[in-house]
Every structure is written in structure tokens, then in C-alpha cells.
Amino acid sequence: LLAQAEQTIDAYFARAANRMELTLQGVADATAKRTGKTLESALVAVDLSATLPPAAQLAAMAGDTLIMGAPSAEWWSRQAKDTAFRFAAAVRQGLAVGETTEQIAARVAGRRGFPGIIDITRAHARSLVHASVQEVANEARRETFKANSNVVSGIMQLSTLDSNTTDICIAYDRAEFDRDGEPINGTTLPYESGCPRHWGCRSVEVPITRTFKELGVDVPEPRGGARASTDGPVPITTTFAEFLATQTKEEQDEQLGAGRAQLWRDGTITLTQ
């Protein structure tokens, strides 16, 4: 029975991996096109036509891009093995203590208040899908920025302005780097692998475009836009520190931990530290 279950699980996750690769190909292509249009709209005064990475390169991203250090297919294979292991352990444990078939099935399918093997697998799959989409989307953005190096001088990380943002992304919010990943404009943190920086990361990288003056165009510079926050749109220049300052003391304590929040309010440490 366990051997048959393992075969079924392996076949299912192999199909999932193949379907995910096709999805990621679409993500890479759509993200590159959207990024190109964003560049064109930002520099409309210079009548720019954005250059997109070659189609073959975008298609290859689905299989070549590392998701948290490993290819997507390897992660799906690992999930298959983990699911088969947890299934076998649940069945053996149920048999060892004399449970009924219904009780063993509950270990696998879960019951109210107690997650089963299927619930754990579903949660892990959701995390993997999210990380894969974020990684490939950010890689497509980076390659589009490289293809338009005549107008893109660097990149900036924008982290989500809400209470669910992790410490590392709070620290990296509005961090700027040149096209080679070197910190610029006061940023002290290393670029490392860029976004996503952790499982479940929602941060994105946006281009730092050259000014109209740098491009040789004598027109007024465009005004800044807006970015999303838990309290609604805020100016694009808003830092996480400025956003956090608008929250209550209780919300700040929950976000940073009471001790660190007080050190931050006292001006003893910065959010980057």
C-alpha cells in the first residue's frame, strides 16, 4: 500500500511541476512586458521604446531560476518525498496504536482543529508557488532593467507597508543598488540575491531611472507617484520608518517587539540596524 501511495504521490507532483513550469514561463513573459510598459510611461518625454529580453531567455527562466537556492523542479520532487514520508508515518503510527481505518484517514485528511497530511502539503505547495512566482517575476524585472541600461541606472527594493512585513524586508525597504548590485545613495546593506529575500516575501524591485536631464531632454521632471500601504496609498518617497511612525505604540510593539520598538522610538537604533 505504501509503495502504491508513493507512486501516486510522485506522479501527482511531477504533473504539478510541469504545470508550474508552464505557468512560470507565462509569469516571466508578462512581467517583462509590464516592466517595459512601466519604463515607457515613466520616460514618455523621450519617446522611449523599451527593449525586452529575448523570448528564449524568458522561457528558460521557468526552469533555470533558483527558488531559494534550488530549481523549482527539485522543490516539487522534495515535496513529493516529504508527503510520502508523512503519509507512511501517519499510517504506521495509526496501526501501531490500534486505530480504526477512519481514525487513520483523519490523520491524513485532517479533522476539525487538527491539520492532516493533506493540509500540510497544501500549505507547503502554496508557499512554493508564491516563492516561485516572486522569484521568476523579479528575475524577469532584473533582466528587463539590464536590457534597458541606457535609461535604468539601478534598482530599489520596495517592501510592503503593513504589519506582516518581516524584519529583513523592513531593513531593506527603499534600499538602492546600482546595476551591479553595489549599494548606492546611502544604502549600507549588501544586495545578496535580491528579492524575494525569504519564504512568503512580497517585496519587489523597481527601477531607478535616469533623470530627463541625464538623458539630454530639457523638460520638467515628473512628480513622484504613490505606493500602497495598509492605510491606503502614500507618497512613493514614504519610508518604512515614516509609515511605522503613523501606527500606534501597540502596533509598533507588535511589529518590532516591545524592546526593539522602544529603542527605535528613543532613537537608539534605526530600522536598518
C-alpha positions, 0 to 999 in steps of 0.5 A: 500500500505504501509503495502504491501511495508513493507512486501516486504521490510522485506522479501527482507532483511531477504533473504539478511541476510541469504545470508550474513550469508552464505557468512560470514561463507565462509569469516571466513573459508578462512581467517583462512586458509590464516592466517595459510598459512601466519604463515607457510611461515613466520616460514618455518625454523621450519617446522611449521604446523599451527593449525586452529580453529575448523570448528564449531567455524568458522561457528558460527562466521557468526552469533555470531560476533558483527558488531559494537556492534550488530549481523549482523542479527539485522543490516539487520532487522534495515535496513529493518525498516529504508527503510520502514520508508523512503519509507512511508515518501517519499510517504506521503510527495509526496501526501501531496504536490500534486505530480504526481505518477512519481514525487513520484517514483523519490523520491524513485528511485532517479533522476539525482543529487538527491539520492532516497530511493533506493540509500540510502539503497544501500549505507547503505547495502554496508557499512554493508557488508564491516563492516561485512566482516572486522569484521568476517575476523579479528575475524577469524585472532584473533582466528587463532593467539590464536590457534597458541600461541606457535609461535604468541606472539601478534598482530599489527594493520596495517592501510592503507597508503593513504589519506582516512585513518581516524584519529583513524586508523592513531593513531593506525597504527603499534600499538602492543598488546600482546595476551591479548590485553595489549599494548606492545613495546611502544604502549600507546593506549588501544586495545578496540575491535580491528579492524575494529575500525569504519564504512568503516575501512580497517585496519587489524591485523597481527601477531607478531611472535616469533623470530627463536631464541625464538623458539630454531632454530639457523638460520638467521632471515628473512628480513622484507617484504613490505606493500602497500601504495598509492605510491606503496609498502614500507618497512613493518617497514614504519610508518604512520608518515614516509609515511605522511612525503613523501606527500606534505604540501597540502596533509598533510593539507588535511589529518590532517587539516591545524592546526593539520598538522602544529603542527605535522610538528613543532613537537608539537604533534605526530600522536598518540596524 
